Amino acid sequence: MLGRRSGLIVFSGAMLILGLGACKSDNLKTMTVDQVAARVAAKDGHTFVYDDNPQDRYAKGHVPGATWLQHEPTQADLPADKGATLIFYCASEL
């Protein structure tokens, strides 16, 4: 489940993801919890949500439909749809 301190990183189009905590790019967008909830509810088939928390935290609760993502993802972890919107989130101490 997303909380106020959850970080969201959104990619338009699939790409390799490295160092999510330190990413800075003009291609990255942020979304509110409500915007993510609307995307999840729409089930459009082009939006994918990834949880980058430790696996035990993911097991305790996560965004409905989110996929747990190991800390060193591979291309196989991402959808084949290169135009998909990828949403990554994790807990943050901000």
Kinemage of the C-alpha trace (Angstrom):
@kinemage 1
@onewidth
@group {chain A} dominant
@subgroup {mainchain}
@vectorlist {calphas} color= white
{ca met a 1} P 0.000 0.000 0.000
{ca leu a 2} L 1.315 3.453 -0.833
{ca gly a 3} L 1.793 5.892 1.987
{ca arg a 4} L 2.731 9.549 2.129
{ca arg a 5} L 6.423 8.723 2.349
{ca ser a 6} L 6.497 6.401 -0.614
{ca gly a 7} L 8.668 7.488 -3.518
{ca leu a 8} L 7.352 7.127 -7.052
{ca ile a 9} L 9.466 7.099 -10.165
{ca val a 10} L 7.645 6.827 -13.463
{ca phe a 11} L 9.241 5.924 -16.790
{ca ser a 12} L 7.495 6.408 -20.108
{ca gly a 13} L 8.871 3.613 -22.216
{ca ala a 14} L 10.866 0.668 -20.934
{ca met a 15} L 14.554 1.077 -20.212
{ca leu a 16} L 17.178 -0.502 -18.017
{ca ile a 17} L 16.867 0.691 -14.440
{ca leu a 18} L 19.989 1.290 -12.394
{ca gly a 19} L 20.390 3.176 -9.113
{ca leu a 20} L 16.736 4.135 -8.721
{ca gly a 21} L 17.381 6.201 -5.601
{ca ala a 22} L 19.748 8.520 -7.433
{ca cys a 23} L 18.015 8.818 -10.824
{ca lys a 24} L 17.727 12.258 -12.322
{ca ser a 25} L 16.421 12.651 -15.850
{ca asp a 26} L 14.071 14.805 -17.893
{ca asn a 27} L 12.294 11.564 -18.868
{ca leu a 28} L 11.239 10.855 -15.278
{ca lys a 29} L 7.910 12.041 -13.928
{ca thr a 30} L 6.349 11.902 -10.502
{ca met a 31} L 2.783 10.872 -9.752
{ca thr a 32} L 0.550 11.304 -6.756
{ca val a 33} L -0.899 8.344 -4.927
{ca asp a 34} L -4.284 9.162 -6.482
{ca gln a 35} L -2.809 9.204 -9.997
{ca val a 36} L -1.201 5.806 -9.454
{ca ala a 37} L -4.445 4.446 -7.989
{ca ala a 38} L -6.326 5.631 -11.093
{ca arg a 39} L -3.786 3.928 -13.392
{ca val a 40} L -4.014 0.687 -11.399
{ca ala a 41} L -7.816 0.792 -11.448
{ca ala a 42} L -7.897 1.432 -15.223
{ca lys a 43} L -6.136 -1.892 -15.957
{ca asp a 44} L -5.104 -0.531 -19.359
{ca gly a 45} L -2.469 -3.202 -19.983
{ca his a 46} L 0.200 -0.550 -20.611
{ca thr a 47} L 0.949 0.456 -17.020
{ca phe a 48} L 3.184 -1.676 -14.814
{ca val a 49} L 3.831 -1.044 -11.125
{ca tyr a 50} L 7.000 -2.278 -9.411
{ca asp a 51} L 7.725 -2.391 -5.682
{ca asp a 52} L 11.428 -1.920 -4.897
{ca asn a 53} L 11.114 -2.488 -1.148
{ca pro a 54} L 12.763 -5.439 0.613
{ca gln a 55} L 10.803 -8.631 -0.070
{ca asp a 56} L 9.542 -8.917 3.523
{ca arg a 57} L 8.054 -5.410 3.327
{ca tyr a 58} L 6.430 -6.257 -0.012
{ca ala a 59} L 4.908 -9.360 1.589
{ca lys a 60} L 3.374 -7.227 4.359
{ca gly a 61} L 1.622 -4.936 1.885
{ca his a 62} L 1.994 -3.397 -1.539
{ca val a 63} L 0.077 -1.564 -4.246
{ca pro a 64} L -2.514 -3.959 -5.707
{ca gly a 65} L -1.039 -5.606 -8.777
{ca ala a 66} L 2.515 -4.417 -8.066
{ca thr a 67} L 5.369 -6.752 -8.886
{ca trp a 68} L 8.207 -7.098 -6.401
{ca leu a 69} L 11.436 -6.090 -8.077
{ca gln a 70} L 14.772 -7.361 -6.909
{ca his a 71} L 17.420 -4.679 -6.421
{ca glu a 72} L 19.291 -5.602 -9.590
{ca pro a 73} L 16.554 -5.984 -12.207
{ca thr a 74} L 17.166 -7.539 -15.587
{ca gln a 75} L 15.466 -6.943 -18.913
{ca ala a 76} L 13.359 -10.061 -18.213
{ca asp a 77} L 11.773 -8.235 -15.241
{ca leu a 78} L 10.339 -5.559 -17.557
{ca pro a 79} L 7.435 -5.796 -20.009
{ca ala a 80} L 8.102 -6.325 -23.719
{ca asp a 81} L 5.930 -3.267 -24.496
{ca lys a 82} L 8.544 -0.509 -25.048
{ca gly a 83} L 5.821 2.157 -24.886
{ca ala a 84} L 4.547 1.031 -21.478
{ca thr a 85} L 4.497 3.281 -18.442
{ca leu a 86} L 6.622 1.824 -15.658
{ca ile a 87} L 5.919 2.974 -12.090
{ca phe a 88} L 8.512 2.210 -9.418
{ca tyr a 89} L 8.047 2.899 -5.734
{ca cys a 90} L 9.762 2.221 -2.446
{ca ala a 91} L 9.600 3.421 1.128
{ca ser a 92} L 11.412 6.653 1.820
{ca glu a 93} L 12.524 8.395 4.964
{ca leu a 94} L 11.974 11.898 3.441
